């Protein structure tokens, strides 16, 4: 609704203290915000409240401040713009680490127009470094930028949300937090229908990367290190920008176990050989395994000073299981295992369309390659 006849213009200084906003107006806007308000106290927004933001207005939650906006399915909270077009207002910026930061059954529309800080962070919601937020059962629509921007280390709970109509990706997120994204959320209908993954450090966590309603778009090399245990759910899809890939370090493990019906896909943004680097394994953890996986258009560059290249690179001492999988259109090798491995299980795979051999492997591990795999259709 755009009826502001009985709306109250909020004094921006009031956000410095505890403030509770209640549903005072039937069939109309309850409150108007005309500034980029600094929320330093406890802000509570009750079910049914409608807040209209003037151009470039917004909410910045930091320090001891918090925002608790918990509507219901019958009475959602609506945060909208006076000028109902994408980017009319800033949105919500959360730097506070309060456990009270919760948005549930909230509708945020027409935000993402102006940056919140000198880093240029934009989005209908921006979760900044060290911040904490629970976002559930909510809808973000018509952002002029990202729907949800979380490019920093932060604490996130994300469940059953809809993000649509964003001019960029529905979500941009740090690799170390991407496991918080859930399967149930709907992330389609945006300018770029994929979740942008950036700042690729994944260290010391046990997590599953879920199948989303859109692919992950990897914009920075993902580095899995420490004692991380990373699993990928069946049906998940990853698209890689040029010069990016996934590297697995010593002590960590990486398992991508799809099914015949729901394969896990790794491919390049460009459908051409060498579009992205590939996947580099430097770990002897027995949990390292790919099954019903598709790797396409990789082999475009090197992960290390040895210039090791391939769609799948198994480094010295690594242990890996590759079964029922397909590697195609590599710029170099399909599987590059030019070192002594601590263990290799290789069964029923297809490797084709590579510009070099399908497999490069030491003589000592040659017997690990099974007779049932199809290694034809390569340049060599």
Secondary structure, 3 states (H helix, E strand, C coil): CCCCCCCEECCHHHHHCCEEECCCCCCCCCEEECCEEEECCEEEECCCCEEEECCCCEEEECCCCEEEEECCCCCCEEEEECCCCCCCCCEEEECCCCCCCEEECEEEECCCCCCCCCCCCCCCEEECCCCEEEEECCEEECCCCCCEEECCCCEEEEECCEEECCCCEEEEEEHHHHHHCCCCCECCCCCEEEEEEECCEEECCEEEECCCCCEEEECCCEEEECCCEEEECCCCEEEECCCCEEEECCCCEEEEECCCCCCEEEEECCCCCCCCCEEEECCCCCCCEEECEEEECCCCCCCCCCCCCCCEEECCCCEEEEECCEEECCCCCCEEECCCCCEEEEECCEEECCCCCCEEECHHHHHHECCCCECCCCCC
